[in-house]
Amino acid sequence: MATRESQGLQIALIVFVLITVALAVTSYLYFRKSEEKIKEAVAARQAENQAKQTSTQAIFQVQALKAMVGWGEADLDNMPGMDQQMQEIIAAFKEDMQMYGEGLPDEDRNYRNLPRNMETAIRERNANLVEANVREQTLIVDKQNVEDREIKRADAAETAAKTDSDKYITERQEFVNYKQTMKADFDKMVADNEQVVDRYKTEQTKLTNEKSTLAKEVGTLTNLLSGARERLEQLRTTNFETPDGRVTWVNQGSRVVWINVGMADGLRPQTTFAVYDRDEAGVMKPERKGAIEVIRVLDQHLAEANILEDDLKNPILPGDVIHSPAWRPGRRVHFALAGFMDIDGDGESDRDLLRNLITMSGGVIDSEVHDDGQRTGALTNNTRYLIRGERPSETSGPAAIQGYSQMDRDAKNMSVETINLDEFLTYIGWKGEVRTVQLGSGARSDDFKATPAGGVNRQSTGATSEVFRSRQPPARGANGAFP
């Protein structure tokens, strides 16, 4: 009996020791995992603080740039987080305002109001120049009046001399005295006239110097105004070479990608994008690596798109950037159209297809020169691009040539960027459908349209080109967008 109890105690002791060891190992693993999670939380908090600091610095820099171009207010002397480049930009801005912003209140000193202030100064200089010309004409008239008056006095003296000559014998002495008086008066008159002429020459020299000085000032202000416009154009064009979004997921089997823009960015289906390598800093100069078309908007910042074009040697990968000049997140891009728009190379106008490509991407057409030369709408300060098609030929008529040339001049005067039709289609990632003609019993009469005797008719019919067809999203299988 005692032996059995001893064995029971031994077994209980062994079980207790095993449980104790298991608890010790479990506790060690738990506390080690806890320490790792604490370190990860600290690292995440540091990364979050760094991101907030970077975001705050970027916001302050944007506020400073907006204040410089007149679209906001900011205390440039107390802007935290400015790097060396922004400090140099602010210093240059203050120097420009000190040199060319004379007469402007402090709150109006910016690059937006600077050209208007220069224009006012030029007008004041022109008014002073007109006033100087008026004074010069007045002096000329006064001189002519003096000369006429002295001529009349000389004529009167000669008449008096002729009358007195009849009385020469009896009144000789009186005549001599009178002649001496007349001579003295004449000498005085000549001296006075010489003084008037000297004053006139002095005033004329002064006016000539003032005109030369004003002409130099007008030239200087004109150069400054041109420089200010160039700097404003540089600030304006810089913002349009950045990516619109990125590819976040790729399924090459289903030819489907996801991108990080969606409903909150104003994205709509059938919008097309060009795809560029993730390491490209700009997106309108390097060669694109592919093209995609949005088929579904899934979330606030998520959309699904079909791959329209890519290269197996350089496939589309997660992290690649996307861009379209016809679409901007949260805003509408404005366009103008001019020239003959032939997208598919069939010799017929595809202007309606181009309009659809722009409007489907959320763009706006401000002005347009039609194929017959008629112009609708007008360029505005918001017009971003002028899309130029083929220049009208002599057979198109003088109205078409004149309308095309006038639109081109207006775009240059208003600093509207000009791109040709092929560049626009490349930038938006558009790829035309390959047109096939079926022969035999299944042939269609529309595929064998006759060509006019005088050549290809380039007059727009107002109908949508056959190249444009509504697209439907592909069916998703086991390897679709949602595996």
C-alpha positions as CSV (number, residue, x, y, z in Angstrom):
1,M,0.0,0.0,0.0
2,A,2.8,2.4,0.9
3,T,4.5,1.5,-2.4
4,R,1.5,2.5,-4.4
5,E,1.2,5.8,-2.6
6,S,4.9,6.5,-3.3
7,Q,4.4,5.8,-7.0
8,G,1.4,8.1,-7.0
9,L,3.5,10.9,-5.5
10,Q,6.2,10.3,-8.0
11,I,3.8,10.5,-10.9
12,A,2.2,13.7,-9.5
13,L,5.6,15.3,-9.1
14,I,6.6,14.4,-12.6
15,V,3.3,15.9,-14.0
16,F,3.8,19.0,-11.9
17,V,7.4,19.5,-13.2
18,L,6.2,19.1,-16.8
19,I,3.4,21.6,-16.3
20,T,5.8,24.1,-14.7
21,V,8.3,23.7,-17.6
22,A,5.5,24.2,-20.2
23,L,4.2,27.3,-18.4
24,A,7.8,28.7,-18.3
25,V,8.3,28.2,-22.0
26,T,4.9,29.7,-22.8
27,S,5.5,32.7,-20.7
28,Y,8.9,33.3,-22.3
29,L,7.5,33.1,-25.8
30,Y,4.6,35.4,-24.8
31,F,6.8,38.1,-23.3
32,R,9.3,37.9,-26.3
33,K,6.4,38.3,-28.8
34,S,5.1,41.3,-26.7
35,E,8.5,43.0,-26.8
36,E,8.6,42.6,-30.6
37,K,5.1,44.1,-31.0
38,I,6.1,47.0,-28.8
39,K,9.2,47.7,-31.0
40,E,7.0,47.5,-34.1
41,A,4.5,50.0,-32.6
42,V,7.3,52.4,-31.7
43,A,8.7,52.2,-35.3
44,A,5.3,52.7,-36.8
45,R,4.7,55.8,-34.6
46,Q,8.1,57.2,-35.6
47,A,7.2,56.7,-39.3
48,E,3.9,58.3,-38.8
49,N,5.5,61.4,-37.2
50,Q,8.0,61.6,-40.0
51,A,5.2,61.4,-42.6
52,K,3.2,64.1,-40.8
53,Q,6.3,66.4,-40.7
54,T,6.9,65.9,-44.4
55,S,3.2,66.5,-45.2
56,T,3.2,69.7,-43.0
57,Q,6.3,70.9,-44.8
58,A,4.8,70.3,-48.2
59,I,1.6,72.1,-47.2
60,F,3.6,75.2,-46.1
61,Q,5.5,75.2,-49.3
62,V,2.4,75.0,-51.4
63,Q,0.8,77.9,-49.3
64,A,4.0,80.0,-49.9
65,L,3.9,79.3,-53.7
66,K,0.1,80.1,-53.9
67,A,0.7,83.4,-52.0
68,M,3.5,84.3,-54.5
69,V,1.2,83.9,-57.5
70,G,-1.7,85.7,-55.8
71,W,-4.0,82.8,-54.8
72,G,-3.8,82.9,-51.1
73,E,-2.1,84.6,-48.1
74,A,0.9,83.4,-46.2
75,D,3.6,85.0,-43.9
76,L,6.7,84.2,-45.9
77,D,8.9,85.4,-43.1
78,N,7.5,82.9,-40.7
79,M,7.0,79.7,-42.8
80,P,8.4,76.7,-40.9
81,G,9.9,73.7,-42.7
82,M,11.4,75.5,-45.7
83,D,14.3,73.8,-47.5
84,Q,17.2,75.7,-49.1
85,Q,15.5,75.8,-52.5
86,M,12.2,77.3,-51.1
87,Q,14.3,79.9,-49.1
88,E,16.0,80.9,-52.4
89,I,12.6,81.2,-54.2
90,I,11.2,83.3,-51.4
91,A,14.2,85.6,-51.4
92,A,14.0,86.0,-55.2
93,F,10.2,86.8,-54.8
94,K,10.9,89.5,-52.2
95,E,13.6,91.0,-54.4
96,D,11.2,91.1,-57.4
97,M,8.5,92.7,-55.4
98,Q,10.9,95.3,-53.9
99,M,12.2,96.2,-57.4
100,Y,9.1,96.0,-59.5
101,G,6.1,96.2,-57.1
102,E,6.5,100.0,-56.2
103,G,3.1,101.5,-55.4
104,L,1.4,98.1,-54.6
105,P,0.1,97.5,-51.1
106,D,1.8,94.7,-49.2
107,E,-1.2,92.4,-49.5
108,D,-1.3,92.8,-53.3
109,R,2.4,92.2,-53.9
110,N,2.4,89.0,-55.9
111,Y,3.2,87.8,-59.4
112,R,-0.5,87.9,-60.4
113,N,-0.8,91.7,-59.7
114,L,2.8,92.6,-60.8
115,P,1.9,92.7,-64.6
116,R,-1.1,94.9,-63.9
117,N,1.1,97.3,-61.8
118,M,3.6,97.4,-64.7
119,E,0.9,98.1,-67.2
120,T,-0.4,101.0,-65.1
121,A,3.2,102.5,-64.9
122,I,3.5,102.2,-68.7
123,R,0.2,104.0,-69.2
124,E,1.3,106.8,-66.9
125,R,4.6,107.1,-68.8
126,N,2.7,107.2,-72.1
127,A,0.4,109.9,-70.7
128,N,3.4,112.0,-69.7
129,L,4.9,111.6,-73.2
130,V,1.6,112.8,-74.8
131,E,1.6,115.8,-72.4
132,A,5.2,116.7,-73.4
133,N,4.3,116.5,-77.1
134,V,1.3,118.9,-76.4
135,R,3.7,121.4,-74.7
136,E,6.1,121.2,-77.6
137,Q,3.3,122.0,-80.1
138,T,2.2,124.9,-77.9
139,L,5.7,126.4,-77.9
140,I,5.9,126.1,-81.7
141,V,2.6,128.0,-82.0
142,D,3.8,130.7,-79.6
143,K,7.0,131.2,-81.6
144,Q,5.0,131.6,-84.8
145,N,2.7,134.2,-83.2
146,V,5.8,136.2,-82.1
147,E,7.3,136.1,-85.5
148,D,4.0,137.2,-87.1
149,R,3.6,140.0,-84.6
150,E,7.2,141.3,-85.3
151,I,6.7,141.2,-89.0
152,K,3.6,143.3,-88.7
153,R,5.5,145.8,-86.6
154,A,8.2,146.0,-89.2
155,D,5.7,146.5,-91.9
156,A,4.2,149.4,-89.9
157,A,7.6,150.9,-89.4
158,E,8.2,150.8,-93.1
159,T,4.9,152.5,-93.8
160,A,5.6,155.2,-91.3
161,A,9.1,155.7,-93.0
162,K,7.5,156.2,-96.4
163,T,5.0,158.8,-95.0
164,D,7.8,160.7,-93.2
165,S,10.0,160.8,-96.3
166,D,7.6,163.4,-97.8
167,K,8.4,165.6,-94.9
168,Y,12.1,164.9,-94.9
169,I,13.3,168.4,-95.5
170,T,11.3,170.0,-92.7
171,E,11.3,167.2,-90.3
172,R,14.7,165.7,-90.9
173,Q,15.9,166.0,-87.3
174,E,12.6,164.6,-86.0
175,F,13.0,161.7,-88.4
176,V,16.6,161.0,-87.3
177,N,15.4,160.9,-83.7
178,Y,12.5,158.7,-84.5
179,K,14.8,156.3,-86.5
180,Q,17.2,156.0,-83.6
181,T,14.2,155.1,-81.3
182,M,13.0,152.6,-83.8
183,K,16.5,151.0,-84.1
184,A,16.7,150.8,-80.3
185,D,13.3,149.1,-80.2
186,F,14.2,146.8,-83.0
187,D,17.4,145.7,-81.3
188,K,15.5,145.1,-78.1
189,M,12.9,143.1,-80.1
190,V,15.7,141.0,-81.7
191,A,17.3,140.4,-78.4
192,D,13.9,139.3,-76.9
193,N,13.3,137.1,-79.9
194,E,16.8,135.4,-79.5
195,Q,15.9,134.7,-75.8
196,V,12.6,133.1,-76.9
197,V,14.5,131.0,-79.5
198,D,17.0,129.9,-76.8
199,R,14.3,129.0,-74.4
200,Y,12.6,127.0,-77.2
201,K,15.8,125.1,-78.0
202,T,16.4,124.4,-74.3
203,E,12.8,123.1,-73.9
204,Q,13.1,121.0,-77.1
205,T,16.4,119.4,-75.8
206,K,14.7,118.7,-72.5
207,L,11.7,117.1,-74.2
208,T,14.0,115.0,-76.4
209,N,15.9,113.7,-73.4
210,E,12.6,113.0,-71.6
211,K,11.3,111.1,-74.6
212,S,14.5,109.0,-74.8
213,T,14.3,108.3,-71.1
214,L,10.6,107.3,-71.3
215,A,11.4,105.1,-74.3
216,K,14.1,103.2,-72.3
217,E,11.7,102.8,-69.3
218,V,9.0,101.5,-71.6
219,G,11.4,99.0,-73.1
220,T,12.6,97.9,-69.6
221,L,9.0,97.5,-68.3
222,T,8.1,95.5,-71.4
223,N,11.0,93.1,-70.9
224,L,10.1,92.8,-67.2
225,L,6.5,92.0,-68.2
226,S,7.6,89.4,-70.6
227,G,9.9,87.8,-68.0
228,A,7.1,87.7,-65.5
229,R,4.8,86.0,-68.0
230,E,7.5,83.4,-68.6
231,R,8.0,82.7,-64.9
232,L,4.2,82.4,-64.5
233,E,4.1,80.0,-67.4
234,Q,6.9,77.9,-65.9
235,L,5.0,77.7,-62.6
236,R,1.8,76.8,-64.5
237,T,3.3,74.1,-66.7
238,T,5.3,72.3,-64.0
239,N,2.2,70.8,-62.3
240,F,1.1,68.9,-65.4
241,E,4.0,66.5,-65.8
242,T,3.3,64.5,-62.6
243,P,1.6,61.1,-62.5
244,D,-2.1,60.8,-62.0
245,G,-1.9,57.6,-60.0
246,R,-0.2,54.2,-59.7
247,V,-0.8,50.5,-60.5
248,T,-1.4,48.6,-57.2
249,W,-2.1,45.1,-58.5
250,V,-1.6,43.2,-61.8
251,N,-3.1,39.9,-63.1
252,Q,-1.4,39.2,-66.4
253,G,-3.5,36.0,-66.9
254,S,-6.8,38.0,-67.0
255,R,-5.1,41.2,-68.4
256,V,-6.5,43.2,-65.5
257,V,-4.9,45.7,-63.2
258,W,-6.0,47.8,-60.2
259,I,-5.1,51.5,-59.8
260,N,-5.2,53.8,-56.7
261,V,-7.7,56.3,-58.0
262,G,-11.5,56.0,-57.8
263,M,-14.8,57.7,-57.0
264,A,-13.3,60.3,-54.7
265,D,-11.0,61.4,-57.6
266,G,-13.9,61.8,-60.1
267,L,-12.8,58.8,-62.2
268,R,-15.2,57.3,-64.7
269,P,-15.3,54.1,-66.7
270,Q,-13.7,54.1,-70.2
271,T,-11.0,56.6,-69.1
272,T,-7.7,55.5,-70.7
273,F,-4.2,56.0,-69.2
274,A,-0.7,55.6,-70.5
275,V,1.5,53.5,-68.2
276,Y,5.2,54.5,-67.4
277,D,7.9,52.9,-65.4
278,R,7.8,53.5,-61.7
279,D,11.3,55.2,-61.7
280,E,10.3,57.9,-64.2
281,A,10.2,61.4,-62.7
282,G,8.1,62.9,-65.5
283,V,5.3,61.3,-67.5
284,M,4.9,63.3,-70.7
285,K,8.5,62.9,-72.1
286,P,9.7,59.2,-71.6
287,E,8.4,56.4,-73.7
288,R,5.3,54.7,-72.3
289,K,5.4,51.0,-71.4
290,G,1.7,50.3,-71.9
291,A,-1.9,51.5,-71.8
292,I,-5.0,50.6,-69.7
293,E,-8.7,51.4,-69.8
294,V,-10.9,51.7,-66.7
295,I,-13.8,49.3,-66.7
296,R,-15.1,49.6,-63.1
297,V,-14.7,52.1,-60.3
298,L,-14.6,50.0,-57.1
299,D,-14.0,52.3,-54.2
300,Q,-13.0,55.9,-53.2
301,H,-9.4,55.3,-54.4
302,L,-9.6,52.0,-56.2
303,A,-10.6,51.1,-59.8
304,E,-10.2,48.1,-62.1
305,A,-8.8,48.4,-65.6
306,N,-8.1,46.3,-68.7
307,I,-4.6,46.1,-70.2
308,L,-4.9,47.5,-73.7
309,E,-1.2,47.5,-74.6
310,D,2.0,46.2,-72.9
311,D,5.3,44.5,-73.7
312,L,6.2,41.0,-72.5
313,K,9.8,42.1,-72.2
314,N,8.8,45.0,-70.0
315,P,5.4,44.1,-68.5
316,I,3.2,46.4,-66.4
317,L,4.1,45.9,-62.7
318,P,2.7,47.1,-59.4
319,G,4.1,50.5,-58.6
320,D,4.2,51.7,-62.3
321,V,2.7,55.2,-62.7
322,I,-0.2,56.2,-64.9
323,H,-1.0,59.5,-66.7
324,S,-3.6,61.1,-69.0
325,P,-3.6,64.8,-70.1
326,A,-7.4,64.6,-70.4
327,W,-8.0,63.7,-66.7
328,R,-6.9,65.2,-63.4
329,P,-7.9,63.9,-59.9
330,G,-10.7,66.0,-58.6
331,R,-10.8,68.6,-61.5
332,R,-11.5,69.0,-65.2
333,V,-8.9,69.7,-67.9
334,H,-9.8,72.2,-70.6
335,F,-9.0,71.8,-74.3
336,A,-9.2,73.5,-77.6
337,L,-9.3,71.7,-81.0
338,A,-8.0,72.9,-84.5
339,G,-7.2,71.1,-87.7
340,F,-8.4,67.9,-89.5
341,M,-8.7,65.1,-87.0
342,D,-8.0,61.7,-88.6
343,I,-7.3,59.1,-85.9
344,D,-7.6,55.8,-87.8
345,G,-5.9,57.0,-91.0
346,D,-9.0,56.3,-93.2
347,G,-9.1,59.8,-94.6
348,E,-12.3,60.7,-92.8
349,S,-12.8,63.1,-89.9
350,D,-12.8,61.5,-86.5
351,R,-13.5,64.7,-84.6
352,D,-16.5,63.2,-82.8
353,L,-14.4,60.3,-81.6
354,L,-11.8,62.8,-80.2
355,R,-14.6,64.7,-78.4
356,N,-15.8,61.4,-76.9
357,L,-12.3,60.5,-75.7
358,I,-12.0,63.9,-74.0
359,T,-15.4,64.0,-72.4
360,M,-15.2,60.4,-71.2
361,S,-12.1,61.3,-69.3
362,G,-13.9,64.3,-67.7
363,G,-12.3,66.9,-70.0
364,V,-13.9,70.1,-71.2
365,I,-13.6,71.6,-74.8
366,D,-13.5,75.4,-74.5
367,S,-13.1,76.3,-78.1
368,E,-13.0,74.5,-81.5
369,V,-12.2,75.3,-85.1
370,H,-14.4,73.0,-87.3
371,D,-13.3,71.5,-90.6
372,D,-15.1,74.3,-92.5
373,G,-13.2,77.0,-90.5
374,Q,-16.2,78.0,-88.3
375,R,-15.0,78.7,-84.7
376,T,-17.1,78.0,-81.6
377,G,-16.3,78.9,-78.0
378,A,-13.3,80.9,-76.9
379,L,-9.9,80.2,-75.2
380,T,-9.8,81.1,-71.5
381,N,-7.1,81.3,-68.8
382,N,-8.2,77.7,-67.8
383,T,-7.5,76.3,-71.3
384,R,-4.6,73.8,-70.8
385,Y,-4.0,72.2,-74.2
386,L,-4.6,73.0,-77.9
387,I,-4.8,69.7,-79.8
388,R,-3.7,70.3,-83.4
389,G,-4.7,68.0,-86.2
390,E,-3.6,68.1,-89.8
391,R,-3.2,71.7,-91.1
392,P,-5.9,72.6,-93.7
393,S,-4.6,72.6,-97.3
394,E,-5.6,75.0,-100.1
395,T,-8.4,72.7,-101.1
396,S,-10.0,73.1,-97.7
397,G,-10.7,76.8,-98.4
398,P,-9.5,80.1,-97.0
399,A,-11.9,80.1,-94.1
400,A,-10.5,76.8,-92.7
401,I,-6.8,78.0,-93.1
402,Q,-7.7,81.4,-91.5
403,G,-9.5,79.8,-88.6
404,Y,-6.7,77.3,-87.9
405,S,-4.0,80.1,-88.0
406,Q,-6.0,82.4,-85.8
407,M,-6.5,79.7,-83.2
408,D,-2.8,78.9,-83.2
409,R,-1.9,82.6,-82.7
410,D,-4.4,83.0,-79.9
411,A,-3.0,79.9,-78.1
412,K,0.5,81.4,-78.3
413,N,-0.6,84.8,-77.0
414,M,-2.4,83.1,-74.1
415,S,0.4,80.7,-73.3
416,V,-1.7,77.6,-74.1
417,E,0.4,74.5,-74.6
418,T,0.1,73.0,-78.0
419,I,0.3,69.2,-78.7
420,N,-0.5,67.3,-81.9
421,L,-3.1,64.7,-82.2
422,D,-0.7,61.7,-82.2
423,E,0.9,63.0,-79.0
424,F,-2.4,63.4,-77.2
425,L,-3.5,59.8,-78.2
426,T,-0.1,58.5,-76.9
427,Y,-0.4,60.4,-73.6
428,I,-3.9,59.1,-72.8
429,G,-2.9,55.6,-73.7
430,W,-5.5,55.2,-76.5
431,K,-5.2,52.3,-78.9
432,G,-7.5,52.1,-81.9
433,E,-9.2,48.9,-82.9
434,V,-7.9,47.0,-85.9
435,R,-10.5,47.1,-88.6
436,T,-11.1,43.9,-90.6
437,V,-13.1,43.3,-93.7
438,Q,-14.9,40.0,-94.1
439,L,-15.3,38.6,-97.6
440,G,-17.8,36.1,-98.9
441,S,-21.4,35.7,-97.8
442,G,-20.8,37.5,-94.5
443,A,-19.5,40.7,-96.2
444,R,-21.1,44.0,-95.3
445,S,-21.8,46.7,-97.8
446,D,-20.6,49.4,-95.4
447,D,-17.1,47.9,-95.7
448,F,-16.9,48.8,-99.4
449,K,-17.9,52.4,-99.5
450,A,-17.0,54.3,-102.8
451,T,-14.4,57.0,-102.8
452,P,-15.6,60.4,-104.2
453,A,-14.2,61.3,-107.6
454,G,-12.5,64.4,-106.4
455,G,-10.6,62.5,-103.7
456,V,-11.3,61.8,-100.0
457,N,-14.1,63.9,-98.6
458,R,-12.7,65.6,-95.4
459,Q,-16.0,67.3,-94.4
460,S,-17.1,66.2,-90.9
461,T,-20.5,64.4,-91.1
462,G,-21.3,65.0,-87.4
463,A,-21.6,61.3,-86.8
464,T,-19.4,59.2,-84.5
465,S,-16.6,57.3,-86.3
466,E,-16.9,53.6,-86.8
467,V,-13.7,53.1,-84.9
468,F,-15.4,54.1,-81.7
469,R,-17.4,51.3,-80.2
470,S,-18.7,51.0,-76.6
471,R,-16.5,48.6,-74.6
472,Q,-17.8,46.0,-72.1
473,P,-15.7,44.7,-69.1
474,P,-14.5,41.1,-69.7
475,A,-16.0,38.2,-67.8
476,R,-13.9,37.3,-64.7
477,G,-12.9,33.7,-64.2
478,A,-10.9,31.8,-61.7
479,N,-7.9,34.1,-62.4
480,G,-10.0,37.4,-62.7
481,A,-9.7,40.7,-60.9
482,F,-11.1,39.1,-57.7
483,P,-9.4,35.7,-57.3
